[in-house]
Amino acid sequence: MNRPGDWIVPDWPAPARVRARVTTRRGGVSTGPYASLNLGDHVGDEADSVAQNRVILRAALPSGPVWLKQVHSVAVAEADVAVGVPEADASVARRAGTVCAVLTADCLPLLLCDRQGTVVGAAHAGWRGLADGVIEAAVAAMAAPADDLLAWLGPAIGPQSFEVGDEVRAVFTAHHAAAAAAFVPHGPGKWLADLYALARLRLAALGVEHVYGGGLCTYRDSERFYSYRRDGATGRMASLVWLEDKENG
């Protein structure tokens, strides 16, 4: 499988037929604040540039990704039968060749699979979706025992860079008191939030114990990653997961 530029291959013990990639901002044709492999068609970039970037991406995949209209919801699309662009923030697939995809530029991309390699999923978890239960919804849609699932946390704004207010902390601690440990004081009424820790807490509560990734900060690495919090006008990276045919896996 081609891996243009410096795309990330998740380091997790997934079955051989489970394939996953995360693009970076390098390797495309977009210019200005969107340079260069912007895959988001809703962020102000030239439509032709986005289209060319998606052609570059498509060449490395078994089929075109099932893109989502992400709205910070907890809706989960069945990618195998999706028509058009579903309004959802997660998707799951059981057929070989169906590519689940989420776009991010600070929000947390979460990839999922089961140990048997029969189902995969991807979720877009900004703080709103995370608080509302997008991880719980995605895990439920996998329809597999929680202790049979693997999760990988992709590049997101890191715990030294994600400043939030009291109201965000209150939302999480109201759901689970242990979430308080994911917030560090950062001035009056301000906190530094750890999206990775919050996601791990939610996964652990579901019984998903095999969790990997979580060490890359989009905000601090401007050469490699887009960051909405850092730049405002910016592009989007894609996190993708799919199943290969068993005979090719």
N, C-alpha and C positions, 0 to 999 in steps of 0.2 A: 504494500500500500504506500503510495506516495505521501511524503510529509514535507510540503514546501516550507521554505524559510526555517523558522525555529518553532514550529508548532509543538505543542506539548502533548506527550503521550502519557496519560495517567499511570502512575506507579501504584498499581493495586493488583492483588492476586485474582483477577477475573479469569473466567474460563477462556480458552483459546479462541472460541468463536465470538466472544464479546470484543468489539473494537471501539476505541474512543479516541477522540482528538479534541484539542482546544487550540483555536487559532490565536495568533498574536496580532499586533498592529502592522507587522511587517509582511511584505511580499505581494502587495496589491498596487492599484493604479490611482487611488484617490490622492488628493493633494490638500494642502492647507491643514486645518485642524483635524481633518479626517485621514491624513496620511497614515498607512497607505492601504491596508487591507480592511477597510470598513465594510461590514456586511449588513449594517442596519439601513433600511430603506425609508426610515421615518425620522432621520436626525438632521436633515438639511443638506446632505451631500448630493452631488450630481447623480441623477438617476442612472445615466450611462456608466458612470464609474462603479456604482454599486452593482450594476448588472455584470460588468466585467469581473469584478471581484468574486461574485457568486459563481461565475463560470470557472474561475481559478479553483474555488473550493470544490465545485461539483466534480472536477477532474480527479480529485483524491478520494471520492466517495462512491459507494455502489449505486446510489440513486440520489436525486435531489433531496435535500433536507425537508422535513415537514416543519416549515416555519410557523410560528405562533404570533398572534396579536397579543402581546404581553401587557397586562393591565394591573399588575400587582394583586392578582386574584388567587383563589385556591382551586380554580378549575383545572381539570386534567383531561387532555385530549387523547383519544385512542388513535395513535398515529397511523396504524395499519389501515384504517378506514376513513381517515380524515379527508375532507373535501375543502379545497380552498385554503384559507388561512384561519384556523380556529382561534377564537378568543379564549385563551387559556394561558397558564403560566407553568404548565408541566405537561409532559406527554409520556406515554408508554408504548412499547411495540413488542410483538411476539413473532412477527414474520421476519425471515431473513431479508436483509437489504433495506428495510425501512429505517430511515435515519431520524432519530429524535434530536431536536436542536433547541437551544435557548441562546438568546443574545444578552450580553452583559457588558457593563463598563463601570463596575464597582459592586453591583449586586452579586450575590453568591450564586454561582452555577453548581448544581448538585447532580451528579451522575449516579445511577443505580443499576444493579444487575443481581440476578440470583446465581447461586453456586453452580447450578446445572446448565446455565446459559440458555434459558428458555424465555427470559423476559428482560428487557432493559427499560430504563426511564431517565428522563432529564427534567430538572426543575429550576426555575428562576426564582431565587429567594432573596429579594430585598428585605429590608426590615419589616415592611408592612405585610408582605406575603408570609414571611417567616413567623411573625406574630399571629397572623390569622390562621396559619395551619397548612401552608402549601406543602411542607414536607410530609405531614401526616396524610394529606390527600394523595400525594404521589406514592407513598408507601402502600396505602390502602389499594390504590389502583394496580399495583404490581401483583396483588392477589397471591402472595407467596409468604411463607412463614418469616417473621422478622429476623429470626436467628439464621435464616438462610440467605439473607441479603448482604450485599457489599455496597458501600457508599463511598464516593470520592468527592471531595470538596475542592472546587476549582479556584482560579484567581479571583480575589475580591478585595475590597478595601480592607486594609489590615487594622488590627486593634490599636495601633499607635496613631492612626489617621482618621478614624471614623468618629467625629464628634456629634453627639446627639444631646437633646434636652431632657429635662426631668420626665416629660410626658412619654417619651419612648421607653425609658427605663421602667416607668410605672406599668406600661402595657405588658412588658415581659415578666416583671416580678409578680404581677397580679395573677398571671397564669401559672407560674412556678417560682417559688421563693428562691430556689437555687440559682435562678438567672441573675441574681444580684452580683454573683461572683464574676460575671462577664462585663461588668461596668466599673470603670476606674474614674474617680473624681477628676474633673478637668476645669476647674473654675466654678463660680457660683451658678448653680442650675445647669451645669454642663458635665457631660460624661464622655469617656472614650469607650465605645462599644466594640465587643469582640464577636463579630458575626459567626466566626468559626466555632467559638465556644457555645454560642446560642444554638447553632445547628446541631452540634454534637449532643447537647443536652436534650433537644427534641428527639433526636434519633435514639439516644439511650432510653428515653422514656417509652419509646415504641418497642424496645427490645432489639434494635439494630446495633450490634456491638462492633461490627467489623467496618470501621470508618478510617479512611485514608485521605491524604492530601491536606490542604489547608495552610500552606506556608508561603503563599505568594501574594504580595500586596500590589494591587493595581495602581493605587494612588502614588506610591513611592517609586515606581519603575516606569517613568514616562517614555523610555525608549522602547519598551516591550509591550506596554499595555495602555489602552484607553482608560480614562477615568473621568466620569462626569463630575464628580465632586471637585476634582482638581482643575478641569478645563472648561466645563460648561458645554460649549460646542465641541463635540468629539464623536468618534465612531463607536462601533460595537464589535466585540469579539464573539465568536460562536463556540459553544461547547456541545459536542456531538457524541452520540453513542448509538451503536447498531449491532445487529447479529449477522455474522457471516453464515453462508450455507454450511451445514455440518460437514459435508465432504471437503469443503475448502477451509474449514476452521483449524 
